[in-house]
Amino acid sequence: MPQLNPAPWFAILIFSWLVFLLILPPKIMAHTFPYEPTSQSAEKPKTDSWTWPWH
């Protein structure tokens, strides 16, 4: 029964984990984001109250 032979599947498992752990993380972390988050100001913006025509 060839599916019980662990030799090719174990090598595939090891190589795929090497790719996931050693090759992909530096490539993913090298991406730059176009918009850096800016800090919010401490003061609240002034909001005007609405004048409702039916009151």
Residue pairs with C-beta under 8 A, 6 or more apart in sequence:
none
